[in-house]
């Protein structure tokens, strides 16, 4: 009987170990995916989340207890069963919660998991042929304790394979593009506004052309490659490629693939400073698009942006400027702007003096700037201003970008930056009644992160009646900025998570119509 119980307890122990290890492995693979499989970003994430890792890996004591149970009490099924129960409890405590951006089981993730399985099998075979059972148990639990590093090691092992696969995909995408010499390729980049602008331009150009654009936020080289390989058809006349960057050279790499005839730079500002380090590097990288445009093409530049305006004389390709700032001297300029809670109306004047009045349901004066840029591109490609009025009127906000919901919430939860945050606050300020800001602040701003969050906190003080700061880690600089600007502390709440913050909002006293701005929503790796 004792032998049967011992075997059963042993099976339960290793089953509990396997489940617990599997859950933690998937968690760290998920974090690696959210960090774009970049080792330096994943390592930085581990350093910045030491407390979380200690909490996640707090089961080390349980693992060592299980090792000791096996090595020191090989016939005591009670101790072994107790350790199995502890590991099972830890497994349930670490079951994955609903993620904002869940782990996607792409082919790359499957290859990574296969490599992890091979490594584990190799350890097992080593132990099997050496006959060192106690060593096998020790190695298995050491594996579990070092799960974050094991995942990183598997990513390094797979790197040559992934690089070869990427090269093959890039070569195929380049071939497909070369087979369509008549395709009009337009690149769009900017520190912010590029996804919305891409969608707006797609809607306007569709009046005359069969257009393909990179979907959602597919703005990396491999995102563009995937779009070309899976979606580009001979019937397409225009291809709009959104171009994102976190490092110098990222835009150039995409341009070397698609060879844009036209380029559009929507904005330049302090974003991704964690990797760019300086604004000068950001400017240099964004203008890699302008450098790639040929003499027979055109570069469309937002003349309202100081950083862009400072580089106007350094572009070799023909330049077309646009803007919406009062008194702008841009080629395509928005005038007589009227903004309210229901949308905007404005008049666009071309370089030749032609003009037309436009209306849109989109919120925020900054959207007028983006739409004016799109009108400039579409008009330059042969579409009359009058033909653009209807598609402008039908434009809809991109998901999570200043989207006014029926319940009075303004969803601006996608990847906030200083300029976008400020623009969203201006929109909130324009509403009447009770105005509530809900935000975790901004990230990926390097050494400037705390200062910029504090600055935006101070600006928010005059734009909202209540403020909910989500996340105790991010809240301090925002809170400091709000209070220094005279914001009442009793109207300020620091929430542990978004659910707690929204619960506090729902319990606020009724003070007229309530408008709630959801500004930014940090991904699961923050």
Secondary structure as GFF3:
##gff-version 3
##sequence-region A 1 526
A	DSSP	alpha_helix	2	34	.	.	.	ID=ss1
A	DSSP	alpha_helix	39	48	.	.	.	ID=ss2
A	DSSP	alpha_helix	50	56	.	.	.	ID=ss3
A	DSSP	alpha_helix	60	72	.	.	.	ID=ss4
A	DSSP	alpha_helix	77	93	.	.	.	ID=ss5
A	DSSP	alpha_helix	107	130	.	.	.	ID=ss6
A	DSSP	alpha_helix	133	145	.	.	.	ID=ss7
A	DSSP	alpha_helix	147	178	.	.	.	ID=ss8
A	DSSP	beta_strand	184	189	.	.	.	ID=ss9
A	DSSP	alpha_helix	194	205	.	.	.	ID=ss10
A	DSSP	beta_strand	211	213	.	.	.	ID=ss11
A	DSSP	alpha_helix	221	231	.	.	.	ID=ss12
A	DSSP	beta_strand	238	242	.	.	.	ID=ss13
A	DSSP	alpha_helix	250	258	.	.	.	ID=ss14
A	DSSP	beta_strand	262	265	.	.	.	ID=ss15
A	DSSP	alpha_helix	273	276	.	.	.	ID=ss16
A	DSSP	alpha_helix	279	292	.	.	.	ID=ss17
A	DSSP	beta_strand	298	302	.	.	.	ID=ss18
A	DSSP	alpha_helix	306	309	.	.	.	ID=ss19
A	DSSP	three_ten_helix	312	314	.	.	.	ID=ss20
A	DSSP	beta_strand	318	323	.	.	.	ID=ss21
A	DSSP	beta_strand	332	340	.	.	.	ID=ss22
A	DSSP	beta_strand	343	349	.	.	.	ID=ss23
A	DSSP	beta_strand	355	360	.	.	.	ID=ss24
A	DSSP	alpha_helix	365	380	.	.	.	ID=ss25
A	DSSP	alpha_helix	385	394	.	.	.	ID=ss26
A	DSSP	beta_strand	403	404	.	.	.	ID=ss27
A	DSSP	beta_strand	409	412	.	.	.	ID=ss28
A	DSSP	alpha_helix	418	429	.	.	.	ID=ss29
A	DSSP	beta_strand	434	439	.	.	.	ID=ss30
A	DSSP	three_ten_helix	446	448	.	.	.	ID=ss31
A	DSSP	alpha_helix	449	460	.	.	.	ID=ss32
A	DSSP	beta_strand	466	470	.	.	.	ID=ss33
A	DSSP	alpha_helix	472	484	.	.	.	ID=ss34
A	DSSP	three_ten_helix	489	491	.	.	.	ID=ss35
A	DSSP	beta_strand	492	495	.	.	.	ID=ss36
A	DSSP	alpha_helix	498	506	.	.	.	ID=ss37
A	DSSP	beta_strand	514	519	.	.	.	ID=ss38
###
